[in-house]
Amino acid sequence: MGFVDFKEIPSAKGGGTGQDAWALFAREFFAALHIDIEEGPDRGPDSGRDLVISEKRMGLLGSGQHRWLVSCKHLAHSNKSVSIRDESDILGRAKRFEAAGFIGFYSTIPSAELNRTLRSCRSEINVIVYDSALIERMLLSNPDLKQVFERFFPHSFEQYGKARHVPSMISDSFIGLCCNVCGRDLLKDREGVVALAQQLTDDKKIHIVDMYWACKGRCDRALEVAFEERGFITGWEDISDLSIPIVFMKWVITIMNSIRGGSHIFSDKAYEKFTEFTFAAAQLVVRETSDEERERIQSLRDIPGFLGGLGEWGPP
């Protein structure tokens, strides 16, 4: 089962308040893709069309409008395929509206018989089928459709948002990242800090003697005090910030460059913990950056000296 529950849109049958919802969804779907809506949807006899849309096409010798007849069929509640009885006289309908193409916009899939009919129509007009899988893929991947997704499928949108923030399984099993004080899994809510315990020596190099991760507040403070009593200073990063892909990569590469350049010397214990943390935290970042995280990146750029400046960083 996919992320999008097409049953969130009411059935077109029965004359309820949501009987036009699927056609309205189709209109907003194409409008968000910057395609002109010429006709529909509306009530009453539609002469075989739900929408007529058009797109601009550019060519070497000029440009023009390509008109599409759109037929919307919402059968998700019955889970039936769209049959040939649901789509009669496709070529005649396209000709009636002077359309050069036909689009089937379906919340399920076309039947085998309808598929054969659509294939035969391709010799005379363009034919595209937006079935449930294609519509879902576009809702999940195209940023222009984000508001349409949220508006027509609010529950699916919420569940997808939560799923995107679940740590990814990048090995045979999930690697937890437990607070070094209370044992709480810091990856679950992306809350907590990771800190390097540093010591300055006469050789003017920074010696990283240890590393820890902990809940913000009491747990972090307890470890910070413990290291201070041993004469070490700690510098920390927010795990929620490190769950942003570009911030995570910048942090890792900055540390690796400091080791390679000789300015920082890691003890065996500290380096082992660094690799442990990096692998666990990577489960949060092997995915696309969300819109909310892009906004956070912009705010982090305004912090002087933050991780060396995100704006200036590039691969070495």
BELQUI-V559630 format. One record per residue. RES is the residue in one letter. OMEGA is omega as a letter, one per 30 degrees, with the letter a starting at -180 (* if undefined). NEAR is the number of other C-alpha atoms within 8 Angstrom. D_LAST is the distance of its C-alpha to the last C-alpha in Angstrom with 2 decimals. Layout:
<<RES OMEGA NEAR D_LAST> <RES OMEGA NEAR D_LAST>>
This chain:
<<M a 2 42.48> <G l 5 39.78> <F a 8 38.60> <V l 8 40.87> <D a 8 44.56> <F l 9 46.37> <K l 8 49.56> <E l 8 48.33> <I a 10 49.68> <P l 9 53.50> <S l 12 55.54> <A a 12 56.91> <K l 6 60.29> <G l 6 63.00> <G l 7 62.77> <G a 7 60.86> <T a 5 58.86> <G a 10 55.69> <Q a 12 57.20> <D a 9 55.09> <A a 10 51.81> <W l 13 50.30> <A l 11 51.07> <L l 9 49.71> <F l 10 46.50> <A l 10 46.26> <R a 11 46.83> <E l 9 44.10> <F a 10 41.73> <F l 11 42.11> <A l 10 42.27> <A l 10 38.87> <L l 8 37.56> <H l 6 39.00> <I a 10 41.94> <D l 9 45.28> <I a 12 48.08> <E a 8 51.36> <E l 7 53.84> <G f 8 54.26> <P l 10 54.35> <D a 6 57.90> <R l 5 61.06> <G a 4 63.96> <P a 5 64.17> <D l 8 60.88> <S l 5 62.24> <G l 7 59.56> <R l 10 56.43> <D l 13 54.42> <L l 14 51.97> <V a 14 51.58> <I l 13 48.11> <S l 12 46.67> <E l 9 43.33> <K l 8 42.53> <R a 8 41.63> <M l 7 40.38> <G a 6 41.38> <L a 4 41.34> <L l 4 44.96> <G a 6 45.04> <S l 8 44.43> <G l 7 46.57> <Q l 8 47.06> <H a 11 47.00> <R l 12 49.31> <W l 13 49.04> <L a 16 51.77> <V l 13 50.39> <S a 12 52.46> <C l 11 51.54> <K a 10 52.82> <H a 11 52.19> <L a 13 53.56> <A a 11 51.15> <H l 7 53.98> <S a 5 56.09> <N l 7 53.16> <K l 7 55.08> <S l 9 53.56> <V a 14 54.35> <S l 10 57.35> <I l 10 58.93> <R l 5 61.56> <D a 6 58.92> <E a 9 57.74> <S l 6 60.84> <D a 6 61.08> <I a 9 57.40> <L l 8 58.02> <G l 7 61.01> <R l 12 59.13> <A l 14 56.24> <K a 9 58.80> <R a 7 60.64> <F l 8 57.59> <E a 7 56.55> <A l 12 53.26> <A a 11 51.27> <G l 13 49.55> <F l 15 50.24> <I l 12 47.94> <G a 13 49.03> <F a 12 47.44> <Y l 15 48.36> <S l 11 47.70> <T l 13 48.62> <I l 9 48.70> <P l 11 51.19> <S l 10 53.89> <A a 6 54.07> <E l 8 56.96> <L l 12 55.15> <N l 9 52.10> <R l 8 54.43> <T l 9 55.93> <L l 9 52.56> <R l 9 51.56> <S l 7 54.85> <C a 12 54.21> <R l 9 50.99> <S a 7 53.13> <E l 5 54.29> <I l 10 51.70> <N a 10 48.10> <V l 12 47.87> <I l 8 45.09> <V l 8 45.57> <Y l 11 43.57> <D a 13 44.55> <S a 11 43.60> <A a 7 40.49> <L l 8 39.07> <I l 9 39.97> <E a 11 38.31> <R l 8 35.10> <M l 9 34.95> <L a 11 35.83> <L a 8 33.01> <S a 6 30.28> <N a 8 31.19> <P a 7 30.42> <D a 7 33.36> <L a 12 35.70> <K a 10 34.74> <Q l 7 37.76> <V l 11 40.08> <F a 11 39.00> <E a 11 39.63> <R a 7 42.93> <F a 9 44.60> <F a 13 43.20> <P a 9 42.75> <H l 7 43.15> <S l 11 40.81> <F l 11 38.21> <E a 9 38.50> <Q l 9 38.33> <Y l 9 35.29> <G l 8 33.51> <K a 8 34.38> <A a 7 33.34> <R a 6 29.85> <H l 7 29.36> <V l 8 30.65> <P a 9 28.12> <S l 8 27.20> <M a 8 28.51> <I l 7 25.52> <S a 5 27.56> <D l 5 31.26> <S l 6 32.16> <F l 8 30.98> <I l 5 29.33> <G l 8 30.76> <L a 10 29.38> <C l 11 32.54> <C a 13 33.06> <N l 9 33.52> <V a 7 36.77> <C l 7 38.62> <G a 7 36.99> <R l 7 36.30> <D a 9 33.63> <L l 14 30.89> <L a 11 29.28> <K a 8 32.53> <D a 5 32.44> <R l 9 28.83> <E l 12 30.41> <G l 12 29.60> <V l 13 27.10> <V a 12 24.84> <A l 11 24.91> <L l 12 23.63> <A a 14 26.47> <Q l 13 25.47> <Q l 11 27.45> <L a 8 27.14> <T a 8 28.61> <D a 5 29.85> <D l 4 26.76> <K l 6 24.96> <K l 11 22.40> <I a 11 22.14> <H l 12 23.69> <I a 14 23.19> <V a 12 26.55> <D a 12 26.83> <M l 12 25.67> <Y l 10 27.87> <W a 12 28.16> <A l 14 31.30> <C l 13 33.20> <K l 10 33.04> <G a 6 36.03> <R a 7 38.39> <C l 13 36.29> <D a 12 33.23> <R a 9 35.57> <A l 8 37.39> <L l 9 34.33> <E l 10 33.10> <V a 8 36.54> <A l 8 36.66> <F l 12 33.48> <E l 10 34.69> <E l 7 37.93> <R l 6 36.10> <G a 7 34.43> <F l 10 30.94> <I a 10 29.09> <T l 11 27.25> <G a 8 24.47> <W l 8 24.31> <E l 9 22.59> <D a 10 24.66> <I l 11 24.46> <S l 9 25.39> <D a 9 22.28> <L l 12 20.08> <S l 13 21.85> <I a 12 20.07> <P a 12 17.28> <I l 6 14.52> <V l 12 15.72> <F a 12 15.82> <M l 8 12.27> <K a 11 11.16> <W a 10 13.71> <V a 9 12.83> <I l 8 9.12> <T l 9 10.45> <I l 8 13.11> <M l 8 11.29> <N l 8 9.20> <S l 10 12.68> <I a 11 14.33> <R a 7 12.24> <G l 7 12.70> <G l 8 16.32> <S l 9 17.05> <H l 11 18.10> <I a 10 20.39> <F l 11 21.33> <S l 10 24.82> <D a 6 25.47> <K a 9 27.08> <A a 12 24.27> <Y l 10 21.62> <E l 8 24.05> <K l 11 24.51> <F l 9 20.80> <T l 8 20.52> <E a 8 23.82> <F a 9 22.83> <T a 9 19.52> <F a 8 21.52> <A a 11 24.32> <A l 12 22.37> <A l 9 20.45> <Q l 11 23.93> <L a 14 23.74> <V a 12 20.58> <V a 8 20.78> <R l 6 22.37> <E l 6 22.23> <T a 8 21.88> <S l 6 25.44> <D l 6 26.79> <E l 6 27.62> <E l 9 24.11> <R l 9 22.81> <E l 8 25.38> <R l 8 24.23> <I l 9 20.63> <Q l 8 22.26> <S l 8 24.29> <L l 9 21.44> <R a 11 19.73> <D l 6 22.93> <I a 7 22.65> <P l 6 21.62> <G a 6 18.68> <F l 9 18.36> <L l 8 15.28> <G l 7 13.76> <G a 10 14.63> <L a 11 13.83> <G a 5 14.28> <E a 6 11.55> <W l 8 8.70> <G l 4 6.31> <P a 3 3.81> <P * 2 0.00>>
